[in-house]
Amino acid sequence: MFKRKTVFVVGAGGSKEIGLPTGYELRAKIANSLSLSSKGFNRNEIGGALVELYNQRSDNLDINRYFKAATAISRAMFGALSIDNFLATHQADEDILLMGKLAIASAILEAEGGSEIKTDSNDEILFQNTENYWMNTFCKLMSEEVVRGDFATLFHDVSIITFNYDRCIEHFLPHYLKTYFLIDEVQANKLASTLNVIHPYGKVGGYPNRGGPAPTIPFGSYRNAQHLATAAQQIQTFGERMVEDVTIKKMKHLMNDAEHIVFLGFSFADMNMELLVPEDVYGKKVIFATTLGMSDPNLIPIKMKMISDFRTLDTNSSPDVHMAALSANDMLNHYWRPIFK
């Protein structure tokens, strides 16, 4: 269990460890899925999801509008920093937004189903395939000194804010709890639901047996047109600025209340940091951050801004910032004692 109040902030690099695409990789998948063949969309389920959406609206579908939008996105992807940046530029174009979200949802759901944490025919995760996944290491360290049945405060001092659309955290956790603590599926799902996981930009549907307002979509279900249509409606891009005030306040409160903040596979985009940093910071922070693939010229201003953003109002104390060019999993393995103790 955690000895100090801790918040994990997770970006695409966290899910990359089990086969989910990074932002750069997602561009290529979207360019391919939205390119057109003689039969229409390269991905049949995207056309099916459009039909499903228009059936829900009881409206007539003008497919050529969406062929045009899909072609525009596909051609532009390799000139964009990311699909989110492109959609932010064209946020006033409803056709572009819809096709972009359908392509994102399709790619993420497919990646879930093909990931290292997909379940086998017995609905079990092969944990030998997850040794390099940060959530596996997180769970191992979290479970240290925990006696079976003594679960009341297991996740009391930890929260996760993930900017990813996937449900990999929600999927992995109950399987781990069931396997490690030898409890049944109902107990595992109930215990997993006590971990506070926030998706500021939504996710590709609610996770089964987890409750909440989002419609439930099975993990990895990308070929079902109805699931895909629903998933696209559950996500938003950072350009839409539609994160609810209550969610922003909750995230800022968690960050302010935390003693330890751990950034894993996160790119420190300005718009995302604005959602996290409290207006007034109280209590000295210790910050750990992965920086794999980032250059020193880019890291220096990121670190300086982080020191400024998290300087305390009450004592004028700067945070202790530990940055390392490590993967999310390697960060937890290398820094497990200062993070968890």
Buried (B, 14 or more C-beta within 10 A) or exposed (E): BBEEBBBBBBBBBBBBBBBBBBBEBBBEBBBBBBBEEEEBBBBEBBBBBBEBBBEEEEEEBEBEBBBBBBBBBBEBBEEBEBBBBBBBEBBEBEBBBBBBBBBBBBBBBBBBBEBBBBBEEEEEBEBEBBEBBBBBBBBBBBBEEBEEEEBEEBBEBBBBBBBBBBBBBBBBBBBBBBBBBEBEEEBBBBBBBEBBBBBBBBBBBBBBBBEEEBEBBBBBBBBBBBBBBBBBBBBBBBBBEEBEEEBBEBBBEBBBBBBBBBBBBBBBBEEBBEBBBBEEBEBBBBBBBBBBEBEEEEBEEBBEBBBEBBBBEEEEBBBBBBBBEBBBBBBBBBBBEEBBE
